[in-house]
Amino acid sequence: MRQMFLLFVFSIVLAITAPVQTCAQAPDLIVHHGKIVTVDTQFQLAEAFAVRDGRIVSVGKNDEVLKLAGEKTQLLDVGGKTVIPGLCDSHVHPIPAAMHEFDHPIPEMDTVADVLQYIGKRAEVLEDGDWIVVSQVFITRLRDQRYPTKKELDSVAPKNPVLFSTGPDASCNSLALQLSGIDKNFEIKDGQSGQIEKDSVTGEPTGILRNASRFVKTKSKSKKANADEKAAQLKKLLGDYNSVGLTSLADRNANDDSIATYQKLKEKGDLTCRVFLSYAVNGQAPRKDIEAQILKGSTHPLHKYDSMLWLRGVKVFLDGGMLTGSAFMNQPWGKSAIYSITDPEYRGLKFIQQAELVHMARFALKAELQFTAHSVGDGAIEALADAYAEINKDFPVAVHRPCITHCNFMSLKAIQQMEQLGIVADLQPAWLWLDGATLRKQFGDERLTYFQPYKTLFERGVRVGGGSDHMQKIGSLRSVNPYNPFLAMWVTLTRQPRRTDLPLHPEQSLTREQALRLYTINNAWLTFEEKEKGSLETGKLADFVVLKTDILECPVEDVKSIAVDQTYLGGKLVYAAEK
């Protein structure tokens, strides 16, 4: 009787578990016969992995994983190719980038002559009085390394107001200044930082505006896009992101309009990158308005975790930029023809008073929003690190992963604070490539000792992720700034600025393993998702990239031109190279 009872129980157990052991557990996809770079803690290599319901369920040897296949399992033999986790960009502005050429194509501008030629051609097709705006053509990246002068802008467009804008900084022609009411008597009275440069003899504006382009009263006649057109342009850009292996991104300055565009794509199933949102907050607004903006972000429906679209941060601007000569530095910039700096004591611009910075950062962290600030100069970086240190006296900030955005001109003091407090950072390696030669010319090697100090950050355990700050144009190499992650990884390996043969502090170079971590698991950590993605491990989202070249073994010079064969998001193909 006992044997019969046990046999009956055993048969019931088999009946209950049989479906789970067969079709219910069969993977949807098995990737096999590859060099699987897991980017796990040990940086192990595997041969195969299995995917079910968008997640990885097994990683190991070919035979081990292939035996899990069922009748409906798709088998992907990658023929020995290298497979890496889906890449993430820690800092992009996708929607303005996607819309940048919606009105008309914009050529690459490599010199001031290119800029003037473009403005002259726009003046020919526009009516007199129509505004001509050139944005984000940085003077450090022009071979001339200077702003176009007011006189030059007048000469090519005497009947059109012209704004040559590099963000908050700009150069204007005479008509633009006149229409904006900016004359020798103009003073900044809105309580915000800024500087109108004036001729030392005549007192007239030179046309150079530091953090003061907000006073230029532009009127655009550019073609306007409706919601569907914006969504279509964004979809196109995301597809190009996929083509270079990007499966996740962090939009570091999202507003209500851009969030609605992301939601539109998500609802249609057209969102092919996972998006982490930092809500745009005006850090120079009155305190009550800042608090209201932060609360709006913390109570938004998207603040609840969703692996595809998650509003989890806020972002403010603390200082200017290194590309425009307005980053806030500990020491004076020094007189400069490149940046049109004539004041020997000029240190750049800090936009937010320290007490206000501490208050808004504390308010955001308490609202469970990652706080970050655009902080380029070492003075700004230390100010933000000091603010986090002050808040840490009230509660531990590490759990909230307070962030520093850009974080270019670092100091040992700031690095030590980041290590101690758990501060994370998103950096843009391509800036070193594009701007390193100019920065060396301006500051010399000694002041650049801790410029993007990747090796030191890794050695000290500071979580740093790689990004692009992609702002304009679709195309991973033609864009402003380039968003090709393999170019960026090559920069971290070589630290080689363009237009020079001399690396910039090569002692701060990364290994290939570290470069991959920069764009995978580290960026997952920056967005609180290291348990969800960033490595190819059991239980994680099946975001992965099949490469045409082995990034671990190819000559270092080939890293920057690595091409993607296939990109998968959640086990679904989102990009395949043409055969």
C-alpha positions as CSV (number, residue, x, y, z in Angstrom):
1,M,0.0,0.0,0.0
2,R,2.8,2.4,0.9
3,Q,4.4,1.8,-2.6
4,M,1.2,2.4,-4.3
5,F,0.6,5.6,-2.4
6,L,4.1,6.9,-3.2
7,L,3.6,6.0,-6.9
8,F,0.3,7.9,-6.9
9,V,2.0,11.0,-5.3
10,F,4.9,10.8,-7.8
11,S,2.5,10.6,-10.7
12,I,0.7,13.8,-9.5
13,V,4.0,15.6,-9.1
14,L,5.0,14.6,-12.7
15,A,1.6,15.8,-14.0
16,I,2.0,19.2,-12.3
17,T,5.6,19.8,-13.3
18,A,5.7,18.3,-16.8
19,P,4.5,21.5,-18.6
20,V,7.0,23.6,-16.8
21,Q,9.9,21.3,-17.7
22,T,8.9,21.1,-21.4
23,C,7.3,23.8,-23.5
24,A,6.9,26.3,-20.7
25,Q,10.7,26.4,-20.0
26,A,11.8,26.2,-23.6
27,P,13.7,29.4,-24.6
28,D,12.4,31.7,-27.3
29,L,16.0,32.3,-28.6
30,I,19.4,30.7,-28.1
31,V,22.5,32.5,-29.3
32,H,25.3,30.0,-29.7
33,H,28.8,29.5,-31.1
34,G,29.9,33.0,-30.2
35,K,32.4,34.8,-28.1
36,I,30.0,36.0,-25.4
37,V,31.5,38.9,-23.4
38,T,29.3,38.8,-20.4
39,V,30.8,41.9,-18.6
40,D,29.9,40.2,-15.3
41,T,31.9,40.8,-12.2
42,Q,34.6,38.4,-13.4
43,F,34.4,39.5,-17.0
44,Q,33.8,35.9,-18.1
45,L,33.6,34.7,-21.7
46,A,30.8,32.2,-22.6
47,E,29.8,30.4,-25.8
48,A,26.0,30.7,-25.7
49,F,23.0,32.0,-23.8
50,A,19.3,31.4,-23.9
51,V,16.5,34.0,-23.8
52,R,12.9,33.6,-22.7
53,D,10.3,36.4,-22.4
54,G,12.9,39.0,-23.0
55,R,15.3,37.9,-20.3
56,I,18.4,35.7,-20.2
57,V,17.7,32.3,-18.6
58,S,21.0,30.5,-19.1
59,V,24.6,31.3,-20.0
60,G,27.3,28.8,-20.6
61,K,28.8,26.3,-23.1
62,N,27.2,25.6,-26.4
63,D,26.2,22.0,-25.5
64,E,24.7,23.1,-22.1
65,V,22.6,25.8,-23.5
66,L,21.5,24.2,-26.8
67,K,20.0,21.2,-25.0
68,L,17.4,23.6,-23.6
69,A,16.0,24.2,-27.0
70,G,12.4,23.4,-27.8
71,E,10.5,23.0,-31.0
72,K,9.8,26.7,-31.3
73,T,13.2,28.0,-30.1
74,Q,14.9,30.2,-32.6
75,L,18.6,29.3,-32.9
76,L,21.0,32.1,-33.7
77,D,24.5,30.8,-34.7
78,V,26.8,33.8,-34.7
79,G,29.7,31.9,-36.2
80,G,32.3,32.8,-33.6
81,K,31.5,36.5,-33.6
82,T,31.8,38.6,-30.5
83,V,28.6,39.4,-28.6
84,I,28.5,42.2,-26.0
85,P,25.7,43.6,-23.8
86,G,23.6,46.3,-25.3
87,L,25.4,49.6,-25.0
88,C,24.1,52.6,-23.1
89,D,24.7,56.3,-23.6
90,S,24.6,58.2,-20.3
91,H,23.8,61.6,-21.8
92,V,21.9,62.5,-24.9
93,H,19.3,65.0,-26.1
94,P,17.5,62.8,-28.7
95,I,14.5,64.9,-29.7
96,P,16.2,68.3,-30.4
97,A,18.9,66.3,-32.2
98,A,16.3,64.4,-34.3
99,M,14.5,67.6,-35.2
100,H,17.6,69.7,-36.0
101,E,17.5,69.3,-39.8
102,F,13.7,69.0,-40.1
103,D,13.5,72.4,-41.8
104,H,16.6,72.1,-44.0
105,P,19.9,70.2,-44.2
106,I,22.8,71.9,-42.4
107,P,26.3,71.3,-43.7
108,E,29.3,70.6,-41.6
109,M,31.2,73.8,-40.6
110,D,34.9,73.3,-40.1
111,T,36.0,77.0,-40.4
112,V,34.7,80.5,-39.8
113,A,34.6,80.7,-43.6
114,D,32.2,77.7,-43.6
115,V,30.0,79.5,-41.1
116,L,29.9,82.7,-43.1
117,Q,29.2,80.9,-46.3
118,Y,26.3,79.1,-44.7
119,I,24.9,82.3,-43.3
120,G,25.3,84.1,-46.6
121,K,23.4,81.3,-48.4
122,R,20.6,81.5,-45.9
123,A,20.4,85.3,-46.3
124,E,19.9,84.6,-50.1
125,V,16.8,82.4,-49.6
126,L,15.3,84.3,-46.7
127,E,13.5,87.6,-46.7
128,D,15.1,90.7,-45.3
129,G,14.6,90.9,-41.6
130,D,14.3,87.1,-41.2
131,W,16.5,85.6,-38.4
132,I,19.4,83.4,-39.2
133,V,20.4,81.2,-36.3
134,V,23.5,78.9,-36.2
135,S,23.5,76.8,-33.1
136,Q,26.1,74.5,-31.5
137,V,28.9,75.1,-33.9
138,F,31.6,75.3,-31.2
139,I,34.5,77.7,-31.7
140,T,37.0,75.2,-30.2
141,R,36.1,72.8,-33.1
142,L,36.5,75.4,-35.8
143,R,40.0,75.4,-37.3
144,D,40.1,79.1,-36.7
145,Q,39.2,78.6,-33.0
146,R,37.3,81.9,-32.6
147,Y,33.9,83.4,-32.8
148,P,32.9,85.0,-36.1
149,T,33.0,88.8,-35.4
150,K,30.2,91.2,-35.5
151,K,31.7,92.8,-38.6
152,E,32.0,89.5,-40.4
153,L,28.4,88.6,-39.6
154,D,27.3,92.0,-40.8
155,S,29.2,91.6,-44.1
156,V,27.4,88.3,-45.2
157,A,23.9,89.2,-43.8
158,P,23.6,93.0,-43.5
159,K,19.8,92.8,-43.8
160,N,19.2,89.8,-41.5
161,P,19.7,89.5,-37.8
162,V,22.2,86.7,-37.1
163,L,22.7,84.7,-33.9
164,F,25.7,82.4,-33.8
165,S,24.9,80.4,-30.7
166,T,26.9,77.8,-28.8
167,G,24.3,77.4,-26.1
168,P,24.0,80.2,-23.5
169,D,27.0,81.9,-25.2
170,A,26.8,83.6,-28.6
171,S,28.0,86.0,-31.2
172,C,25.6,88.4,-32.8
173,N,25.6,90.8,-35.7
174,S,24.6,94.5,-35.4
175,L,21.0,94.0,-36.5
176,A,20.5,91.2,-34.0
177,L,21.8,93.4,-31.2
178,Q,19.7,96.3,-32.3
179,L,16.5,94.3,-32.5
180,S,17.2,92.8,-29.1
181,G,17.8,96.2,-27.5
182,I,21.4,95.3,-26.5
183,D,23.5,98.5,-26.7
184,K,26.2,100.2,-24.7
185,N,23.8,101.0,-21.9
186,F,22.3,97.5,-21.7
187,E,22.7,95.9,-18.2
188,I,21.7,92.4,-17.0
189,K,19.0,92.9,-14.4
190,D,17.2,89.6,-14.3
191,G,19.2,88.2,-11.3
192,Q,20.9,85.6,-13.5
193,S,24.5,85.3,-14.4
194,G,25.8,86.7,-17.7
195,Q,28.1,89.1,-19.4
196,I,27.7,91.4,-22.4
197,E,31.2,92.0,-23.7
198,K,31.9,95.6,-24.7
199,D,34.6,97.4,-26.5
200,S,37.1,98.8,-24.0
201,V,37.3,102.1,-26.0
202,T,33.8,102.8,-27.3
203,G,31.7,100.8,-24.8
204,E,29.7,99.3,-27.6
205,P,28.8,95.6,-27.5
206,T,31.3,93.5,-29.4
207,G,28.6,91.0,-30.2
208,I,30.0,88.3,-27.8
209,L,27.4,87.3,-25.1
210,R,28.4,85.1,-22.2
211,N,25.5,83.1,-20.8
212,A,23.3,85.9,-22.1
213,S,21.9,84.6,-25.4
214,R,18.5,84.6,-23.6
215,F,18.3,88.3,-24.3
216,V,18.4,87.8,-28.0
217,K,14.9,88.1,-29.3
218,T,14.9,85.6,-32.2
219,K,11.8,84.9,-34.3
220,S,11.9,81.7,-36.3
221,K,10.1,81.0,-39.6
222,S,11.4,77.4,-39.7
223,K,9.0,74.6,-40.6
224,K,7.2,73.4,-37.5
225,A,6.6,69.7,-36.8
226,N,3.4,68.2,-35.4
227,A,3.4,65.4,-32.8
228,D,3.4,62.6,-35.4
229,E,6.3,64.2,-37.3
230,K,8.3,64.5,-34.1
231,A,7.6,60.9,-33.2
232,A,8.7,59.8,-36.7
233,Q,12.0,61.7,-36.5
234,L,12.7,60.3,-33.0
235,K,12.0,56.8,-34.3
236,K,14.5,57.4,-37.1
237,L,17.1,58.5,-34.7
238,L,16.6,55.6,-32.3
239,G,17.0,53.3,-35.2
240,D,20.4,54.9,-35.9
241,Y,21.3,54.5,-32.2
242,N,20.5,50.8,-32.6
243,S,22.8,50.6,-35.6
244,V,25.8,51.4,-33.4
245,G,24.8,49.1,-30.7
246,L,22.9,51.4,-28.4
247,T,19.9,49.9,-26.6
248,S,19.6,52.3,-23.7
249,L,20.1,56.0,-23.2
250,A,19.7,58.7,-20.6
251,D,17.9,61.9,-21.8
252,R,19.5,64.4,-19.5
253,N,17.2,67.4,-20.1
254,A,13.7,66.1,-20.8
255,N,10.7,68.4,-20.8
256,D,7.0,67.7,-20.9
257,D,6.9,67.8,-24.7
258,S,9.7,65.4,-25.2
259,I,8.3,63.0,-22.6
260,A,5.0,63.0,-24.5
261,T,6.9,62.1,-27.7
262,Y,8.6,59.1,-25.9
263,Q,5.2,58.0,-24.6
264,K,3.7,58.1,-28.1
265,L,6.4,55.8,-29.4
266,K,6.2,53.5,-26.5
267,E,2.4,53.1,-26.9
268,K,2.9,52.2,-30.6
269,G,5.7,49.7,-29.8
270,D,8.2,51.8,-31.6
271,L,10.5,52.7,-28.7
272,T,13.7,50.7,-29.6
273,C,15.9,52.1,-26.8
274,R,15.3,52.0,-23.1
275,V,15.0,55.6,-21.9
276,F,16.0,57.0,-18.5
277,L,14.7,60.6,-18.1
278,S,16.2,63.4,-16.1
279,Y,13.5,66.1,-15.9
280,A,14.7,69.6,-16.9
281,V,14.6,72.1,-14.0
282,N,15.5,75.8,-14.2
283,G,18.0,76.1,-11.4
284,Q,18.0,79.9,-11.6
285,A,14.2,80.1,-10.9
286,P,12.8,81.2,-7.5
287,R,13.0,78.5,-4.9
288,K,9.3,77.8,-4.9
289,D,9.3,77.3,-8.6
290,I,12.2,74.9,-8.4
291,E,10.4,72.9,-5.8
292,A,7.3,72.8,-7.9
293,Q,9.2,71.5,-10.9
294,I,10.9,68.8,-8.8
295,L,7.6,67.7,-7.3
296,K,6.1,67.6,-10.8
297,G,8.8,65.1,-11.7
298,S,8.5,63.0,-8.6
299,T,4.7,62.7,-9.0
300,H,4.7,62.0,-12.7
301,P,3.2,58.6,-13.7
302,L,6.5,57.6,-15.3
303,H,8.3,57.9,-11.9
304,K,7.2,54.3,-11.3
305,Y,9.8,52.0,-12.7
306,D,9.4,50.8,-16.3
307,S,12.3,49.2,-18.0
308,M,11.4,51.0,-21.3
309,L,10.7,54.6,-20.0
310,W,11.5,55.8,-16.5
311,L,11.5,59.3,-15.1
312,R,14.0,59.0,-12.2
313,G,16.2,62.2,-12.3
314,V,16.3,66.0,-12.5
315,K,18.9,68.1,-14.1
316,V,20.0,71.8,-13.7
317,F,22.8,73.8,-15.2
318,L,25.5,74.9,-12.7
319,D,28.1,76.5,-14.9
320,G,28.9,77.3,-18.6
321,G,30.9,75.2,-21.0
322,M,34.5,74.4,-21.9
323,L,33.6,74.8,-25.6
324,T,32.4,78.3,-25.0
325,G,34.9,79.7,-22.4
326,S,32.3,79.9,-19.6
327,A,33.0,76.8,-17.4
328,F,33.5,77.8,-13.8
329,M,37.1,77.2,-12.9
330,N,39.1,77.4,-9.6
331,Q,41.8,79.4,-11.3
332,P,41.3,82.1,-14.0
333,W,40.9,81.0,-17.6
334,G,43.6,83.4,-18.7
335,K,43.4,85.8,-21.6
336,S,42.5,84.1,-24.8
337,A,42.1,85.0,-28.4
338,I,40.3,81.6,-28.9
339,Y,37.6,82.3,-26.4
340,S,37.7,86.1,-26.7
341,I,38.6,86.5,-23.0
342,T,40.3,89.8,-22.1
343,D,39.8,89.8,-18.3
344,P,42.8,88.1,-16.7
345,E,40.8,87.3,-13.6
346,Y,37.8,85.8,-15.4
347,R,37.0,82.3,-14.0
348,G,33.9,81.5,-16.0
349,L,30.3,81.6,-14.8
350,K,28.6,79.8,-11.9
351,F,24.8,80.1,-12.2
352,I,23.5,78.9,-8.8
353,Q,24.5,80.2,-5.4
354,Q,25.8,77.5,-3.1
355,A,23.0,77.6,-0.5
356,E,20.4,77.3,-3.3
357,L,22.3,74.4,-4.9
358,V,22.3,72.5,-1.6
359,H,18.6,73.2,-1.1
360,M,17.5,72.0,-4.5
361,A,19.7,68.9,-4.5
362,R,18.4,67.9,-1.0
363,F,14.8,68.5,-2.1
364,A,15.3,66.3,-5.2
365,L,17.1,63.5,-3.4
366,K,14.4,63.4,-0.7
367,A,11.8,63.1,-3.5
368,E,13.6,60.0,-4.8
369,L,14.9,61.7,-7.9
370,Q,18.6,61.5,-8.9
371,F,19.9,65.0,-8.9
372,T,22.5,66.1,-11.4
373,A,23.9,69.4,-12.6
374,H,25.8,70.3,-15.8
375,S,29.2,70.9,-14.1
376,V,32.2,71.3,-16.4
377,G,34.8,73.4,-14.6
378,D,36.7,72.2,-11.6
379,G,35.1,75.0,-9.6
380,A,31.6,73.8,-10.5
381,I,32.4,70.2,-9.9
382,E,33.8,70.9,-6.4
383,A,30.8,73.1,-5.6
384,L,28.4,70.3,-6.5
385,A,30.5,67.7,-4.6
386,D,30.5,70.1,-1.6
387,A,26.7,70.4,-1.8
388,Y,26.4,66.6,-1.7
389,A,28.8,66.5,1.3
390,E,26.6,69.0,3.1
391,I,23.5,67.0,2.5
392,N,25.2,63.8,3.6
393,K,25.3,65.3,7.1
394,D,21.5,65.0,7.2
395,F,21.1,61.6,5.4
396,P,23.3,59.2,3.4
397,V,23.3,60.4,-0.2
398,A,24.9,57.3,-1.7
399,V,21.7,55.3,-2.0
400,H,20.3,58.1,-4.3
401,R,23.4,58.0,-6.5
402,P,23.9,61.8,-6.8
403,C,25.3,62.6,-10.1
404,I,27.7,65.1,-11.7
405,T,27.1,65.7,-15.4
406,H,30.1,66.3,-17.8
407,C,32.6,66.4,-14.9
408,N,35.5,67.3,-17.2
409,F,38.1,69.4,-15.3
410,M,38.3,67.3,-12.1
411,S,40.5,67.7,-9.0
412,L,41.9,65.1,-6.6
413,K,39.7,66.7,-3.9
414,A,36.5,66.2,-6.0
415,I,37.5,62.6,-6.8
416,Q,38.0,61.8,-3.1
417,Q,34.6,63.2,-2.3
418,M,33.0,61.2,-5.0
419,E,34.6,58.1,-3.7
420,Q,33.6,58.8,-0.1
421,L,30.0,59.8,-0.9
422,G,29.0,57.5,-3.7
423,I,28.7,60.3,-6.3
424,V,28.4,59.0,-9.9
425,A,29.3,60.8,-13.1
426,D,28.6,60.8,-16.8
427,L,31.5,61.9,-19.0
428,Q,31.8,62.4,-22.7
429,P,35.0,60.8,-24.1
430,A,34.6,62.2,-27.6
431,W,35.1,65.7,-26.1
432,L,38.7,64.7,-25.3
433,W,39.2,63.7,-29.0
434,L,37.5,66.8,-30.4
435,D,38.7,69.4,-28.0
436,G,41.9,68.1,-26.3
437,A,44.3,70.0,-28.5
438,T,42.6,73.3,-27.9
439,L,42.4,72.7,-24.2
440,R,46.1,71.9,-24.0
441,K,46.8,75.1,-25.9
442,Q,44.7,77.1,-23.5
443,F,45.6,75.6,-20.2
444,G,48.8,73.5,-20.6
445,D,49.3,69.9,-19.5
446,E,49.5,70.5,-15.7
447,R,46.0,72.0,-15.4
448,L,44.7,69.1,-17.4
449,T,46.2,66.4,-15.1
450,Y,42.7,65.4,-14.0
451,F,40.8,66.1,-17.2
452,Q,38.5,63.2,-17.7
453,P,40.7,61.0,-15.4
454,Y,39.1,57.6,-16.3
455,K,41.8,55.4,-14.8
456,T,41.9,57.2,-11.5
457,L,38.1,57.0,-11.2
458,F,38.1,53.3,-11.9
459,E,40.9,52.7,-9.4
460,R,39.1,54.6,-6.7
461,G,35.8,52.8,-7.4
462,V,34.0,55.9,-8.6
463,R,31.1,54.8,-10.8
464,V,31.5,56.7,-14.1
465,G,29.6,56.1,-17.3
466,G,30.2,57.1,-20.9
467,G,28.0,59.3,-22.9
468,S,28.0,61.7,-25.9
469,D,25.9,64.7,-25.1
470,H,24.5,64.2,-28.6
471,M,22.6,67.4,-29.5
472,Q,22.1,67.7,-33.2
473,K,21.8,65.7,-36.4
474,I,21.2,62.1,-37.1
475,G,24.4,60.1,-37.9
476,S,26.8,58.8,-35.3
477,L,29.9,60.5,-36.7
478,R,28.4,63.6,-38.4
479,S,26.4,64.6,-35.3
480,V,27.0,67.3,-32.7
481,N,28.4,65.6,-30.6
482,P,29.3,62.2,-32.2
483,Y,27.4,59.4,-30.5
484,N,29.3,56.4,-31.9
485,P,30.3,54.5,-28.7
486,F,33.2,52.6,-30.3
487,L,34.8,55.9,-31.2
488,A,34.3,56.9,-27.6
489,M,35.8,53.7,-26.3
490,W,38.8,54.2,-28.6
491,V,39.3,57.6,-27.0
492,T,39.4,56.1,-23.5
493,L,42.0,53.6,-24.7
494,T,44.3,56.1,-26.5
495,R,43.4,59.5,-25.2
496,Q,44.4,60.9,-28.6
497,P,43.0,64.3,-29.5
498,R,42.5,64.9,-33.2
499,R,44.8,67.2,-35.1
500,T,47.8,66.3,-32.9
501,D,50.1,63.3,-32.4
502,L,50.5,63.8,-28.7
503,P,48.1,61.9,-26.3
504,L,46.6,63.8,-23.5
505,H,47.8,62.3,-20.2
506,P,47.9,58.7,-21.5
507,E,48.4,57.5,-17.9
508,Q,44.7,57.9,-17.5
509,S,43.9,55.4,-20.3
510,L,41.5,52.5,-19.7
511,T,41.8,48.8,-20.6
512,R,39.4,47.3,-23.1
513,E,37.5,45.6,-20.3
514,Q,37.1,49.0,-18.5
515,A,36.0,50.7,-21.7
516,L,33.3,48.1,-22.2
517,R,32.2,48.5,-18.6
518,L,32.0,52.3,-19.1
519,Y,29.2,51.8,-21.7
520,T,27.5,48.8,-20.2
521,I,27.3,47.9,-16.5
522,N,28.6,51.3,-15.3
523,N,25.9,53.1,-17.1
524,A,23.3,50.6,-15.8
525,W,24.5,51.6,-12.3
526,L,24.1,55.3,-13.1
527,T,20.4,54.6,-13.8
528,F,19.8,52.3,-10.8
529,E,19.5,49.3,-13.2
530,E,22.6,47.2,-12.7
531,K,20.4,44.3,-11.6
532,E,18.3,44.6,-14.8
533,K,20.8,45.2,-17.6
534,G,24.4,46.0,-18.4
535,S,25.8,42.5,-18.5
536,L,24.8,39.2,-20.1
537,E,23.8,37.2,-17.0
538,T,20.9,35.0,-16.0
539,G,17.8,37.0,-15.1
540,K,18.8,40.2,-16.9
541,L,17.2,41.8,-19.9
542,A,18.3,40.2,-23.1
543,D,19.8,43.4,-24.7
544,F,22.8,42.4,-26.7
545,V,24.9,43.3,-29.8
546,V,26.7,41.1,-32.3
547,L,29.9,42.7,-33.6
548,K,31.6,42.3,-36.9
549,T,35.0,42.8,-35.2
550,D,36.3,41.3,-31.9
551,I,36.7,44.4,-29.7
552,L,38.9,42.5,-27.3
553,E,41.5,41.3,-29.8
554,C,41.5,43.7,-32.8
555,P,44.3,46.3,-33.2
556,V,43.5,49.3,-31.0
557,E,43.2,51.6,-34.0
558,D,40.4,49.4,-35.3
559,V,38.2,49.8,-32.2
560,K,36.9,53.3,-33.3
561,S,35.6,51.8,-36.6
562,I,33.9,48.6,-35.2
563,A,30.7,47.9,-37.0
564,V,27.6,46.2,-35.6
565,D,26.1,43.1,-37.3
566,Q,22.9,42.9,-35.2
567,T,21.3,44.6,-32.2
568,Y,18.7,43.0,-30.0
569,L,16.4,44.6,-27.4
570,G,14.8,42.2,-25.0
571,G,15.6,39.3,-27.3
572,K,14.0,41.0,-30.3
573,L,16.0,42.1,-33.3
574,V,16.0,45.9,-33.7
575,Y,18.8,46.3,-36.2
576,A,20.5,44.1,-38.8
577,A,23.3,45.2,-41.1
578,E,22.8,44.9,-44.8
579,K,24.4,41.8,-46.2
